[in-house]
């Protein structure tokens, strides 16, 4: 993947402090959780909810892999 991102073209992203990064991760977690209606989660079995969580994790891992090397 290249460093070119049309959404941020011409803008340098501001560096984040650890607290700011943690807050963004918390916000993203809540945003994902809010996308799933409670009544659907209530209807899912424990196994299906676990599968959903694994699928979300796999999707995010693919995105984050670009930013965090796996050799650590």
CHARMM-style PDB file with segment names, atoms N, HN, CA, C and O in Angstrom:
ATOM      1  N   UNK     1       0.842  -1.171   0.000  1.00  0.00      PROA
ATOM      2  CA  UNK     1       0.000   0.000   0.000  1.00  0.00      PROA
ATOM      3  C   UNK     1       0.893   1.242   0.000  1.00  0.00      PROA
ATOM      4  O   UNK     1       1.979   1.236   0.580  1.00  0.00      PROA
ATOM      5  N   UNK     2       0.437   2.275  -0.638  1.00  0.00      PROA
ATOM      6  HN  UNK     2      -0.446   2.280  -1.109  1.00  0.00      PROA
ATOM      7  CA  UNK     2       1.225   3.499  -0.703  1.00  0.00      PROA
ATOM      8  C   UNK     2       0.830   4.444   0.414  1.00  0.00      PROA
ATOM      9  O   UNK     2      -0.177   4.251   1.095  1.00  0.00      PROA
ATOM     10  N   UNK     3       1.645   5.465   0.584  1.00  0.00      PROA
ATOM     11  HN  UNK     3       2.463   5.621   0.030  1.00  0.00      PROA
ATOM     12  CA  UNK     3       1.353   6.475   1.599  1.00  0.00      PROA
ATOM     13  C   UNK     3       0.341   7.495   1.105  1.00  0.00      PROA
ATOM     14  O   UNK     3      -0.087   8.354   1.877  1.00  0.00      PROA
ATOM     15  N   UNK     4      -0.055   7.423  -0.164  1.00  0.00      PROA
ATOM     16  HN  UNK     4       0.293   6.725  -0.791  1.00  0.00      PROA
ATOM     17  CA  UNK     4      -1.003   8.384  -0.734  1.00  0.00      PROA
ATOM     18  C   UNK     4      -2.410   8.076  -0.242  1.00  0.00      PROA
ATOM     19  O   UNK     4      -2.913   6.966  -0.413  1.00  0.00      PROA
ATOM     20  N   UNK     5      -3.027   9.058   0.361  1.00  0.00      PROA
ATOM     21  HN  UNK     5      -2.618   9.960   0.501  1.00  0.00      PROA
ATOM     22  CA  UNK     5      -4.407   8.922   0.827  1.00  0.00      PROA
ATOM     23  C   UNK     5      -5.152  10.180   0.407  1.00  0.00      PROA
ATOM     24  O   UNK     5      -4.900  11.255   0.951  1.00  0.00      PROA
ATOM     25  N   UNK     6      -6.068  10.065  -0.556  1.00  0.00      PROA
ATOM     26  HN  UNK     6      -6.273   9.191  -0.998  1.00  0.00      PROA
ATOM     27  CA  UNK     6      -6.761  11.267  -1.047  1.00  0.00      PROA
ATOM     28  C   UNK     6      -7.553  11.992   0.033  1.00  0.00      PROA
ATOM     29  O   UNK     6      -7.828  13.183  -0.107  1.00  0.00      PROA
ATOM     30  N   UNK     7      -7.926  11.298   1.109  1.00  0.00      PROA
ATOM     31  HN  UNK     7      -7.703  10.330   1.223  1.00  0.00      PROA
ATOM     32  CA  UNK     7      -8.691  11.949   2.177  1.00  0.00      PROA
ATOM     33  C   UNK     7      -7.838  12.923   2.971  1.00  0.00      PROA
ATOM     34  O   UNK     7      -8.363  13.863   3.568  1.00  0.00      PROA
ATOM     35  N   UNK     8      -6.518  12.707   2.985  1.00  0.00      PROA
ATOM     36  HN  UNK     8      -6.092  11.944   2.500  1.00  0.00      PROA
ATOM     37  CA  UNK     8      -5.640  13.578   3.772  1.00  0.00      PROA
ATOM     38  C   UNK     8      -4.634  14.314   2.902  1.00  0.00      PROA
ATOM     39  O   UNK     8      -3.695  14.919   3.419  1.00  0.00      PROA
ATOM     40  N   UNK     9      -4.816  14.271   1.603  1.00  0.00      PROA
ATOM     41  HN  UNK     9      -5.579  13.780   1.183  1.00  0.00      PROA
ATOM     42  CA  UNK     9      -3.884  14.914   0.684  1.00  0.00      PROA
ATOM     43  C   UNK     9      -3.720  16.389   1.030  1.00  0.00      PROA
ATOM     44  O   UNK     9      -4.700  17.121   1.169  1.00  0.00      PROA
ATOM     45  N   UNK    10      -2.478  16.809   1.167  1.00  0.00      PROA
ATOM     46  HN  UNK    10      -1.682  16.214   1.054  1.00  0.00      PROA
ATOM     47  CA  UNK    10      -2.187  18.192   1.481  1.00  0.00      PROA
ATOM     48  C   UNK    10      -2.213  18.500   2.960  1.00  0.00      PROA
ATOM     49  O   UNK    10      -1.946  19.635   3.354  1.00  0.00      PROA
ATOM     50  N   UNK    11      -2.530  17.513   3.795  1.00  0.00      PROA
ATOM     51  HN  UNK    11      -2.746  16.591   3.474  1.00  0.00      PROA
ATOM     52  CA  UNK    11      -2.592  17.721   5.243  1.00  0.00      PROA
ATOM     53  C   UNK    11      -1.674  16.726   5.934  1.00  0.00      PROA
ATOM     54  O   UNK    11      -1.693  15.534   5.627  1.00  0.00      PROA
ATOM     55  N   UNK    12      -0.886  17.209   6.849  1.00  0.00      PROA
ATOM     56  HN  UNK    12      -0.870  18.177   7.099  1.00  0.00      PROA
ATOM     57  CA  UNK    12      -0.063  16.338   7.686  1.00  0.00      PROA
ATOM     58  C   UNK    12      -0.876  15.958   8.907  1.00  0.00      PROA
ATOM     59  O   UNK    12      -1.401  16.838   9.588  1.00  0.00      PROA
ATOM     60  N   UNK    13      -0.996  14.658   9.208  1.00  0.00      PROA
ATOM     61  HN  UNK    13      -0.569  13.942   8.655  1.00  0.00      PROA
ATOM     62  CA  UNK    13      -1.715  14.299  10.422  1.00  0.00      PROA
ATOM     63  C   UNK    13      -0.950  14.773  11.654  1.00  0.00      PROA
ATOM     64  O   UNK    13       0.277  14.682  11.707  1.00  0.00      PROA
ATOM     65  N   UNK    14      -1.676  15.272  12.628  1.00  0.00      PROA
ATOM     66  HN  UNK    14      -2.672  15.346  12.585  1.00  0.00      PROA
ATOM     67  CA  UNK    14      -1.053  15.735  13.866  1.00  0.00      PROA
ATOM     68  C   UNK    14      -0.668  14.521  14.697  1.00  0.00      PROA
ATOM     69  O   UNK    14      -1.431  13.558  14.775  1.00  0.00      PROA
ATOM     70  N   UNK    15       0.514  14.555  15.322  1.00  0.00      PROA
ATOM     71  HN  UNK    15       1.133  15.337  15.258  1.00  0.00      PROA
ATOM     72  CA  UNK    15       0.903  13.430  16.170  1.00  0.00      PROA
ATOM     73  C   UNK    15      -0.031  13.346  17.378  1.00  0.00      PROA
ATOM     74  O   UNK    15      -0.483  14.363  17.904  1.00  0.00      PROA
ATOM     75  N   UNK    16      -0.305  12.126  17.800  1.00  0.00      PROA
ATOM     76  HN  UNK    16       0.062  11.300  17.372  1.00  0.00      PROA
ATOM     77  CA  UNK    16      -1.193  11.896  18.932  1.00  0.00      PROA
ATOM     78  C   UNK    16      -0.393  11.511  20.170  1.00  0.00      PROA
ATOM     79  O   UNK    16       0.615  10.812  20.079  1.00  0.00      PROA
ATOM     80  N   UNK    17      -0.849  11.969  21.312  1.00  0.00      PROA
ATOM     81  HN  UNK    17      -1.668  12.537  21.386  1.00  0.00      PROA
ATOM     82  CA  UNK    17      -0.264  11.499  22.562  1.00  0.00      PROA
ATOM     83  C   UNK    17      -0.833  10.104  22.831  1.00  0.00      PROA
ATOM     84  O   UNK    17      -1.792   9.686  22.182  1.00  0.00      PROA
ATOM     85  N   UNK    18      -0.249   9.395  23.777  1.00  0.00      PROA
ATOM     86  HN  UNK    18       0.530   9.734  24.305  1.00  0.00      PROA
ATOM     87  CA  UNK    18      -0.750   8.064  24.128  1.00  0.00      PROA
ATOM     88  C   UNK    18      -2.196   8.143  24.607  1.00  0.00      PROA
ATOM     89  O   UNK    18      -3.018   7.301  24.246  1.00  0.00      PROA
ATOM     90  N   UNK    19      -2.507   9.149  25.418  1.00  0.00      PROA
ATOM     91  HN  UNK    19      -1.839   9.833  25.711  1.00  0.00      PROA
ATOM     92  CA  UNK    19      -3.883   9.308  25.906  1.00  0.00      PROA
ATOM     93  C   UNK    19      -4.857   9.569  24.761  1.00  0.00      PROA
ATOM     94  O   UNK    19      -5.956   9.014  24.745  1.00  0.00      PROA
ATOM     95  N   UNK    20      -4.466  10.408  23.806  1.00  0.00      PROA
ATOM     96  HN  UNK    20      -3.573  10.859  23.818  1.00  0.00      PROA
ATOM     97  CA  UNK    20      -5.333  10.697  22.659  1.00  0.00      PROA
ATOM     98  C   UNK    20      -5.570   9.430  21.828  1.00  0.00      PROA
ATOM     99  O   UNK    20      -6.684   9.166  21.376  1.00  0.00      PROA
ATOM    100  N   UNK    21      -4.493   8.655  21.638  1.00  0.00      PROA
ATOM    101  HN  UNK    21      -3.588   8.870  22.005  1.00  0.00      PROA
ATOM    102  CA  UNK    21      -4.611   7.404  20.888  1.00  0.00      PROA
ATOM    103  C   UNK    21      -5.546   6.440  21.614  1.00  0.00      PROA
ATOM    104  O   UNK    21      -6.423   5.836  20.997  1.00  0.00      PROA
ATOM    105  N   UNK    22      -5.357   6.299  22.918  1.00  0.00      PROA
ATOM    106  HN  UNK    22      -4.645   6.790  23.419  1.00  0.00      PROA
ATOM    107  CA  UNK    22      -6.218   5.414  23.714  1.00  0.00      PROA
ATOM    108  C   UNK    22      -7.675   5.847  23.636  1.00  0.00      PROA
ATOM    109  O   UNK    22      -8.570   5.009  23.527  1.00  0.00      PROA
ATOM    110  N   UNK    23      -7.914   7.152  23.691  1.00  0.00      PROA
ATOM    111  HN  UNK    23      -7.187   7.833  23.780  1.00  0.00      PROA
ATOM    112  CA  UNK    23      -9.285   7.667  23.592  1.00  0.00      PROA
ATOM    113  C   UNK    23      -9.894   7.364  22.229  1.00  0.00      PROA
ATOM    114  O   UNK    23     -11.077   7.035  22.139  1.00  0.00      PROA
ATOM    115  N   UNK    24      -9.097   7.470  21.166  1.00  0.00      PROA
ATOM    116  HN  UNK    24      -8.136   7.737  21.239  1.00  0.00      PROA
ATOM    117  CA  UNK    24      -9.605   7.149  19.827  1.00  0.00      PROA
ATOM    118  C   UNK    24      -9.945   5.669  19.707  1.00  0.00      PROA
ATOM    119  O   UNK    24     -10.950   5.305  19.097  1.00  0.00      PROA
ATOM    120  N   UNK    25      -9.106   4.815  20.291  1.00  0.00      PROA
ATOM    121  HN  UNK    25      -8.289   5.110  20.787  1.00  0.00      PROA
ATOM    122  CA  UNK    25      -9.390   3.378  20.270  1.00  0.00      PROA
ATOM    123  C   UNK    25     -10.685   3.100  21.033  1.00  0.00      PROA
ATOM    124  O   UNK    25     -11.522   2.321  20.578  1.00  0.00      PROA
ATOM    125  N   UNK    26     -10.846   3.737  22.194  1.00  0.00      PROA
ATOM    126  HN  UNK    26     -10.166   4.370  22.564  1.00  0.00      PROA
ATOM    127  CA  UNK    26     -12.090   3.574  22.960  1.00  0.00      PROA
ATOM    128  C   UNK    26     -13.291   4.051  22.148  1.00  0.00      PROA
ATOM    129  O   UNK    26     -14.323   3.381  22.115  1.00  0.00      PROA
ATOM    130  N   UNK    27     -13.162   5.205  21.492  1.00  0.00      PROA
ATOM    131  HN  UNK    27     -12.323   5.749  21.518  1.00  0.00      PROA
ATOM    132  CA  UNK    27     -14.249   5.736  20.671  1.00  0.00      PROA
ATOM    133  C   UNK    27     -14.591   4.786  19.524  1.00  0.00      PROA
ATOM    134  O   UNK    27     -15.764   4.570  19.220  1.00  0.00      PROA
ATOM    135  N   UNK    28     -13.568   4.222  18.893  1.00  0.00      PROA
ATOM    136  HN  UNK    28     -12.615   4.397  19.140  1.00  0.00      PROA
ATOM    137  CA  UNK    28     -13.793   3.287  17.782  1.00  0.00      PROA
ATOM    138  C   UNK    28     -14.491   2.026  18.285  1.00  0.00      PROA
ATOM    139  O   UNK    28     -15.370   1.489  17.612  1.00  0.00      PROA
ATOM    140  N   UNK    29     -14.101   1.560  19.460  1.00  0.00      PROA
ATOM    141  HN  UNK    29     -13.387   1.996  20.006  1.00  0.00      PROA
ATOM    142  CA  UNK    29     -14.737   0.375  20.038  1.00  0.00      PROA
ATOM    143  C   UNK    29     -16.218   0.630  20.282  1.00  0.00      PROA
ATOM    144  O   UNK    29     -17.059  -0.208  19.957  1.00  0.00      PROA
ATOM    145  N   UNK    30     -16.533   1.782  20.851  1.00  0.00      PROA
ATOM    146  HN  UNK    30     -15.850   2.462  21.115  1.00  0.00      PROA
ATOM    147  CA  UNK    30     -17.935   2.129  21.104  1.00  0.00      PROA
ATOM    148  C   UNK    30     -18.701   2.306  19.794  1.00  0.00      PROA
ATOM    149  O   UNK    30     -19.865   1.917  19.698  1.00  0.00      PROA
ATOM    150  N   UNK    31     -18.057   2.886  18.794  1.00  0.00      PROA
ATOM    151  HN  UNK    31     -17.111   3.201  18.871  1.00  0.00      PROA
ATOM    152  CA  UNK    31     -18.717   3.090  17.502  1.00  0.00      PROA
ATOM    153  C   UNK    31     -19.080   1.749  16.863  1.00  0.00      PROA
ATOM    154  O   UNK    31     -20.181   1.588  16.337  1.00  0.00      PROA
ATOM    155  N   UNK    32     -18.154   0.791  16.909  1.00  0.00      PROA
ATOM    156  HN  UNK    32     -17.260   0.922  17.337  1.00  0.00      PROA
ATOM    157  CA  UNK    32     -18.443  -0.534  16.354  1.00  0.00      PROA
ATOM    158  C   UNK    32     -19.574  -1.186  17.140  1.00  0.00      PROA
ATOM    159  O   UNK    32     -20.492  -1.763  16.559  1.00  0.00      PROA
ATOM    160  N   UNK    33     -19.501  -1.090  18.460  1.00  0.00      PROA
ATOM    161  HN  UNK    33     -18.755  -0.620  18.932  1.00  0.00      PROA
ATOM    162  CA  UNK    33     -20.542  -1.673  19.300  1.00  0.00      PROA
ATOM    163  C   UNK    33     -21.905  -1.053  19.002  1.00  0.00      PROA
ATOM    164  O   UNK    33     -22.918  -1.752  18.991  1.00  0.00      PROA
ATOM    165  N   UNK    34     -21.931   0.249  18.762  1.00  0.00      PROA
ATOM    166  HN  UNK    34     -21.108   0.817  18.770  1.00  0.00      PROA
ATOM    167  CA  UNK    34     -23.193   0.938  18.491  1.00  0.00      PROA
ATOM    168  C   UNK    34     -23.779   0.602  17.120  1.00  0.00      PROA
ATOM    169  O   UNK    34     -24.963   0.835  16.879  1.00  0.00      PROA
ATOM    170  N   UNK    35     -22.962   0.060  16.226  1.00  0.00      PROA
ATOM    171  HN  UNK    35     -22.000  -0.129  16.422  1.00  0.00      PROA
ATOM    172  CA  UNK    35     -23.463  -0.335  14.907  1.00  0.00      PROA
ATOM    173  C   UNK    35     -24.334  -1.581  14.973  1.00  0.00      PROA
ATOM    174  O   UNK    35     -25.146  -1.827  14.081  1.00  0.00      PROA
ATOM    175  N   UNK    36     -24.163  -2.368  16.033  1.00  0.00      PROA
ATOM    176  HN  UNK    36     -23.504  -2.168  16.758  1.00  0.00      PROA
ATOM    177  CA  UNK    36     -24.882  -3.632  16.156  1.00  0.00      PROA
ATOM    178  C   UNK    36     -26.075  -3.417  17.088  1.00  0.00      PROA
ATOM    179  O   UNK    36     -25.887  -3.171  18.279  1.00  0.00      PROA
ATOM    180  N   UNK    37     -27.282  -3.504  16.570  1.00  0.00      PROA
ATOM    181  HN  UNK    37     -27.435  -3.704  15.602  1.00  0.00      PROA
ATOM    182  CA  UNK    37     -28.455  -3.292  17.417  1.00  0.00      PROA
ATOM    183  C   UNK    37     -28.514  -4.317  18.560  1.00  0.00      PROA
ATOM    184  O   UNK    37     -28.238  -5.501  18.365  1.00  0.00      PROA
ATOM    185  N   UNK    38     -28.878  -3.838  19.745  1.00  0.00      PROA
ATOM    186  HN  UNK    38     -29.103  -2.876  19.903  1.00  0.00      PROA
ATOM    187  CA  UNK    38     -28.939  -4.706  20.921  1.00  0.00      PROA
ATOM    188  C   UNK    38     -29.856  -5.902  20.696  1.00  0.00      PROA
ATOM    189  O   UNK    38     -29.544  -7.012  21.127  1.00  0.00      PROA
ATOM    190  N   UNK    39     -30.987  -5.685  20.022  1.00  0.00      PROA
ATOM    191  HN  UNK    39     -31.240  -4.783  19.672  1.00  0.00      PROA
ATOM    192  CA  UNK    39     -31.928  -6.796  19.841  1.00  0.00      PROA
ATOM    193  C   UNK    39     -31.309  -7.918  19.011  1.00  0.00      PROA
ATOM    194  O   UNK    39     -31.666  -9.083  19.187  1.00  0.00      PROA
ATOM    195  N   UNK    40     -30.374  -7.577  18.100  1.00  0.00      PROA
ATOM    196  HN  UNK    40     -30.084  -6.631  17.958  1.00  0.00      PROA
ATOM    197  CA  UNK    40     -29.701  -8.634  17.335  1.00  0.00      PROA
ATOM    198  C   UNK    40     -28.709  -9.395  18.215  1.00  0.00      PROA
ATOM    199  O   UNK    40     -28.606 -10.619  18.135  1.00  0.00      PROA
ATOM    200  N   UNK    41     -27.987  -8.661  19.048  1.00  0.00      PROA
ATOM    201  HN  UNK    41     -28.070  -7.667  19.113  1.00  0.00      PROA
ATOM    202  CA  UNK    41     -27.061  -9.338  19.963  1.00  0.00      PROA
ATOM    203  C   UNK    41     -27.821 -10.230  20.934  1.00  0.00      PROA
ATOM    204  O   UNK    41     -27.375 -11.333  21.249  1.00  0.00      PROA
ATOM    205  N   UNK    42     -28.971  -9.754  21.409  1.00  0.00      PROA
ATOM    206  HN  UNK    42     -29.334  -8.858  21.154  1.00  0.00      PROA
ATOM    207  CA  UNK    42     -29.779 -10.534  22.346  1.00  0.00      PROA
ATOM    208  C   UNK    42     -30.246 -11.843  21.726  1.00  0.00      PROA
ATOM    209  O   UNK    42     -30.393 -12.847  22.423  1.00  0.00      PROA
ATOM    210  N   UNK    43     -30.479 -11.833  20.409  1.00  0.00      PROA
ATOM    211  HN  UNK    43     -30.359 -11.018  19.843  1.00  0.00      PROA
ATOM    212  CA  UNK    43     -30.975 -13.023  19.713  1.00  0.00      PROA
ATOM    213  C   UNK    43     -29.858 -13.993  19.349  1.00  0.00      PROA
ATOM    214  O   UNK    43     -30.132 -15.141  18.997  1.00  0.00      PROA
ATOM    215  N   UNK    44     -28.611 -13.553  19.427  1.00  0.00      PROA
ATOM    216  HN  UNK    44     -28.389 -12.621  19.712  1.00  0.00      PROA
ATOM    217  CA  UNK    44     -27.483 -14.410  19.043  1.00  0.00      PROA
ATOM    218  C   UNK    44     -27.079 -15.328  20.190  1.00  0.00      PROA
ATOM    219  O   UNK    44     -27.153 -14.969  21.365  1.00  0.00      PROA
ATOM    220  N   UNK    45     -26.656 -16.504  19.810  1.00  0.00      PROA
ATOM    221  HN  UNK    45     -26.595 -16.795  18.855  1.00  0.00      PROA
ATOM    222  CA  UNK    45     -26.107 -17.419  20.814  1.00  0.00      PROA
ATOM    223  C   UNK    45     -24.731 -16.920  21.231  1.00  0.00      PROA
ATOM    224  O   UNK    45     -24.138 -16.078  20.557  1.00  0.00      PROA
ATOM    225  N   UNK    46     -24.229 -17.439  22.336  1.00  0.00      PROA
ATOM    226  HN  UNK    46     -24.711 -18.123  22.884  1.00  0.00      PROA
ATOM    227  CA  UNK    46     -22.882 -17.083  22.776  1.00  0.00      PROA
ATOM    228  C   UNK    46     -21.858 -17.399  21.695  1.00  0.00      PROA
ATOM    229  O   UNK    46     -20.931 -16.624  21.458  1.00  0.00      PROA
ATOM    230  N   UNK    47     -22.031 -18.539  21.045  1.00  0.00      PROA
ATOM    231  HN  UNK    47     -22.784 -19.168  21.237  1.00  0.00      PROA
ATOM    232  CA  UNK    47     -21.097 -18.949  19.986  1.00  0.00      PROA
ATOM    233  C   UNK    47     -21.138 -17.965  18.821  1.00  0.00      PROA
ATOM    234  O   UNK    47     -20.090 -17.607  18.283  1.00  0.00      PROA
ATOM    235  N   UNK    48     -22.326 -17.524  18.423  1.00  0.00      PROA
ATOM    236  HN  UNK    48     -23.178 -17.815  18.860  1.00  0.00      PROA
ATOM    237  CA  UNK    48     -22.452 -16.583  17.294  1.00  0.00      PROA
ATOM    238  C   UNK    48     -21.878 -15.219  17.641  1.00  0.00      PROA
ATOM    239  O   UNK    48     -21.233 -14.590  16.803  1.00  0.00      PROA
ATOM    240  N   UNK    49     -22.107 -14.747  18.883  1.00  0.00      PROA
ATOM    241  HN  UNK    49     -22.631 -15.258  19.564  1.00  0.00      PROA
ATOM    242  CA  UNK    49     -21.516 -13.475  19.309  1.00  0.00      PROA
ATOM    243  C   UNK    49     -19.996 -13.569  19.302  1.00  0.00      PROA
ATOM    244  O   UNK    49     -19.318 -12.625  18.896  1.00  0.00      PROA
ATOM    245  N   UNK    50     -19.461 -14.691  19.744  1.00  0.00      PROA
ATOM    246  HN  UNK    50     -20.012 -15.457  20.074  1.00  0.00      PROA
ATOM    247  CA  UNK    50     -18.011 -14.891  19.722  1.00  0.00      PROA
ATOM    248  C   UNK    50     -17.486 -14.889  18.294  1.00  0.00      PROA
ATOM    249  O   UNK    50     -16.435 -14.315  18.011  1.00  0.00      PROA
ATOM    250  N   UNK    51     -18.227 -15.538  17.394  1.00  0.00      PROA
ATOM    251  HN  UNK    51     -19.081 -16.005  17.624  1.00  0.00      PROA
ATOM    252  CA  UNK    51     -17.822 -15.555  15.984  1.00  0.00      PROA
ATOM    253  C   UNK    51     -17.821 -14.146  15.397  1.00  0.00      PROA
ATOM    254  O   UNK    51     -16.925 -13.781  14.635  1.00  0.00      PROA
ATOM    255  N   UNK    52     -18.835 -13.360  15.760  1.00  0.00      PROA
ATOM    256  HN  UNK    52     -19.563 -13.657  16.378  1.00  0.00      PROA
ATOM    257  CA  UNK    52     -18.902 -11.973  15.276  1.00  0.00      PROA
ATOM    258  C   UNK    52     -17.695 -11.186  15.773  1.00  0.00      PROA
ATOM    259  O   UNK    52     -17.073 -10.451  15.006  1.00  0.00      PROA
ATOM    260  N   UNK    53     -17.365 -11.334  17.039  1.00  0.00      PROA
ATOM    261  HN  UNK    53     -17.870 -11.931  17.662  1.00  0.00      PROA
ATOM    262  CA  UNK    53     -16.210 -10.636  17.598  1.00  0.00      PROA
ATOM    263  C   UNK    53     -14.921 -11.038  16.879  1.00  0.00      PROA
ATOM    264  O   UNK    53     -14.075 -10.187  16.603  1.00  0.00      PROA
ATOM    265  N   UNK    54     -14.770 -12.305  16.579  1.00  0.00      PROA
ATOM    266  HN  UNK    54     -15.457 -12.996  16.803  1.00  0.00      PROA
ATOM    267  CA  UNK    54     -13.584 -12.787  15.864  1.00  0.00      PROA
ATOM    268  C   UNK    54     -13.537 -12.185  14.458  1.00  0.00      PROA
ATOM    269  O   UNK    54     -12.469 -11.787  13.992  1.00  0.00      PROA
ATOM    270  N   UNK    55     -14.686 -12.116  13.779  1.00  0.00      PROA
ATOM    271  HN  UNK    55     -15.553 -12.439  14.158  1.00  0.00      PROA
ATOM    272  CA  UNK    55     -14.722 -11.527  12.437  1.00  0.00      PROA
ATOM    273  C   UNK    55     -14.356 -10.045  12.469  1.00  0.00      PROA
ATOM    274  O   UNK    55     -13.627  -9.571  11.597  1.00  0.00      PROA
ATOM    275  N   UNK    56     -14.850  -9.313  13.458  1.00  0.00      PROA
ATOM    276  HN  UNK    56     -15.442  -9.698  14.167  1.00  0.00      PROA
ATOM    277  CA  UNK    56     -14.499  -7.894  13.598  1.00  0.00      PROA
ATOM    278  C   UNK    56     -13.012  -7.765  13.871  1.00  0.00      PROA
ATOM    279  O   UNK    56     -12.347  -6.917  13.275  1.00  0.00      PROA
ATOM    280  N   UNK    57     -12.480  -8.591  14.761  1.00  0.00      PROA
ATOM    281  HN  UNK    57     -13.020  -9.280  15.244  1.00  0.00      PROA
ATOM    282  CA  UNK    57     -11.050  -8.571  15.068  1.00  0.00      PROA
ATOM    283  C   UNK    57     -10.223  -8.840  13.816  1.00  0.00      PROA
ATOM    284  O   UNK    57      -9.239  -8.144  13.563  1.00  0.00      PROA
ATOM    285  N   UNK    58     -10.611  -9.840  13.031  1.00  0.00      PROA
ATOM    286  HN  UNK    58     -11.410 -10.405  13.236  1.00  0.00      PROA
ATOM    287  CA  UNK    58      -9.874 -10.167  11.806  1.00  0.00      PROA
ATOM    288  C   UNK    58      -9.874  -9.007  10.819  1.00  0.00      PROA
ATOM    289  O   UNK    58      -8.861  -8.731  10.177  1.00  0.00      PROA
ATOM    290  N   UNK    59     -11.017  -8.326  10.700  1.00  0.00      PROA
ATOM    291  HN  UNK    59     -11.840  -8.550  11.221  1.00  0.00      PROA
ATOM    292  CA  UNK    59     -11.103  -7.186   9.790  1.00  0.00      PROA
ATOM    293  C   UNK    59     -10.194  -6.053  10.254  1.00  0.00      PROA
ATOM    294  O   UNK    59      -9.503  -5.442   9.439  1.00  0.00      PROA
ATOM    295  N   UNK    60     -10.189  -5.771  11.540  1.00  0.00      PROA
ATOM    296  HN  UNK    60     -10.750  -6.268  12.202  1.00  0.00      PROA
ATOM    297  CA  UNK    60      -9.337  -4.696  12.064  1.00  0.00      PROA
ATOM    298  C   UNK    60      -7.866  -5.073  11.990  1.00  0.00      PROA
ATOM    299  O   UNK    60      -7.018  -4.218  11.733  1.00  0.00      PROA
ATOM    300  N   UNK    61      -7.558  -6.334  12.211  1.00  0.00      PROA
ATOM    301  HN  UNK    61      -8.247  -7.029  12.420  1.00  0.00      PROA
ATOM    302  CA  UNK    61      -6.170  -6.787  12.130  1.00  0.00      PROA
ATOM    303  C   UNK    61      -5.605  -6.537  10.738  1.00  0.00      PROA
ATOM    304  O   UNK    61      -4.463  -6.100  10.598  1.00  0.00      PROA
ATOM    305  N   UNK    62      -6.394  -6.811   9.720  1.00  0.00      PROA
ATOM    306  HN  UNK    62      -7.322  -7.167   9.834  1.00  0.00      PROA
ATOM    307  CA  UNK    62      -5.936  -6.580   8.345  1.00  0.00      PROA
ATOM    308  C   UNK    62      -5.616  -5.108   8.112  1.00  0.00      PROA
ATOM    309  O   UNK    62      -4.659  -4.785   7.408  1.00  0.00      PROA
ATOM    310  N   UNK    63      -6.404  -4.220   8.693  1.00  0.00      PROA
ATOM    311  HN  UNK    63      -7.181  -4.482   9.265  1.00  0.00      PROA
ATOM    312  CA  UNK    63      -6.167  -2.780   8.544  1.00  0.00      PROA
ATOM    313  C   UNK    63      -4.942  -2.352   9.337  1.00  0.00      PROA
ATOM    314  O   UNK    63      -4.096  -1.617   8.827  1.00  0.00      PROA
ATOM    315  N   UNK    64      -4.842  -2.806  10.578  1.00  0.00      PROA
ATOM    316  HN  UNK    64      -5.530  -3.403  10.992  1.00  0.00      PROA
ATOM    317  CA  UNK    64      -3.754  -2.368  11.463  1.00  0.00      PROA
ATOM    318  C   UNK    64      -2.404  -2.985  11.110  1.00  0.00      PROA
ATOM    319  O   UNK    64      -1.360  -2.433  11.458  1.00  0.00      PROA
ATOM    320  N   UNK    65      -2.418  -4.107  10.432  1.00  0.00      PROA
ATOM    321  HN  UNK    65      -3.266  -4.555  10.149  1.00  0.00      PROA
ATOM    322  CA  UNK    65      -1.163  -4.788  10.070  1.00  0.00      PROA
ATOM    323  C   UNK    65      -0.222  -3.850   9.299  1.00  0.00      PROA
ATOM    324  O   UNK    65       0.999  -3.957   9.415  1.00  0.00      PROA
ATOM    325  N   UNK    66      -0.790  -2.948   8.527  1.00  0.00      PROA
ATOM    326  HN  UNK    66      -1.782  -2.861   8.433  1.00  0.00      PROA
ATOM    327  CA  UNK    66       0.007  -1.985   7.756  1.00  0.00      PROA
ATOM    328  C   UNK    66       0.812  -1.066   8.685  1.00  0.00      PROA
ATOM    329  O   UNK    66       1.901  -0.617   8.328  1.00  0.00      PROA
ATOM    330  N   UNK    67       0.279  -0.797   9.854  1.00  0.00      PROA
ATOM    331  HN  UNK    67      -0.606  -1.162  10.144  1.00  0.00      PROA
ATOM    332  CA  UNK    67       0.898   0.180  10.750  1.00  0.00      PROA
ATOM    333  C   UNK    67       1.771  -0.448  11.840  1.00  0.00      PROA
ATOM    334  O   UNK    67       2.659   0.209  12.385  1.00  0.00      PROA
ATOM    335  N   UNK    68       1.518  -1.716  12.154  1.00  0.00      PROA
ATOM    336  HN  UNK    68       0.797  -2.250  11.711  1.00  0.00      PROA
ATOM    337  CA  UNK    68       2.256  -2.362  13.236  1.00  0.00      PROA
ATOM    338  C   UNK    68       2.867  -3.658  12.730  1.00  0.00      PROA
ATOM    339  O   UNK    68       2.149  -4.616  12.443  1.00  0.00      PROA
ATOM    340  N   UNK    69       4.197  -3.691  12.618  1.00  0.00      PROA
ATOM    341  HN  UNK    69       4.780  -2.912  12.850  1.00  0.00      PROA
ATOM    342  CA  UNK    69       4.847  -4.909  12.118  1.00  0.00      PROA
ATOM    343  C   UNK    69       4.552  -6.099  13.031  1.00  0.00      PROA
ATOM    344  O   UNK    69       4.423  -5.943  14.245  1.00  0.00      PROA
ATOM    345  N   UNK    70       4.449  -7.273  12.441  1.00  0.00      PROA
ATOM    346  HN  UNK    70       4.554  -7.400  11.454  1.00  0.00      PROA
ATOM    347  CA  UNK    70       4.107  -8.473  13.207  1.00  0.00      PROA
ATOM    348  C   UNK    70       5.326  -9.161  13.799  1.00  0.00      PROA
ATOM    349  O   UNK    70       5.176 -10.181  14.471  1.00  0.00      PROA
ATOM    350  N   UNK    71       6.524  -8.641  13.577  1.00  0.00      PROA
ATOM    351  HN  UNK    71       6.646  -7.812  13.031  1.00  0.00      PROA
ATOM    352  CA  UNK    71       7.734  -9.308  14.067  1.00  0.00      PROA
ATOM    353  C   UNK    71       8.052  -8.987  15.523  1.00  0.00      PROA
ATOM    354  O   UNK    71       9.130  -9.343  16.001  1.00  0.00      PROA
ATOM    355  N   UNK    72       7.169  -8.343  16.225  1.00  0.00      PROA
ATOM    356  HN  UNK    72       6.293  -8.054  15.837  1.00  0.00      PROA
ATOM    357  CA  UNK    72       7.402  -8.025  17.641  1.00  0.00      PROA
ATOM    358  C   UNK    72       6.777  -9.034  18.538  1.00  0.00      PROA
ATOM    359  OT1 UNK    72       6.876  -8.920  19.759  1.00  0.00      PROA
TER     360      UNK     72
END
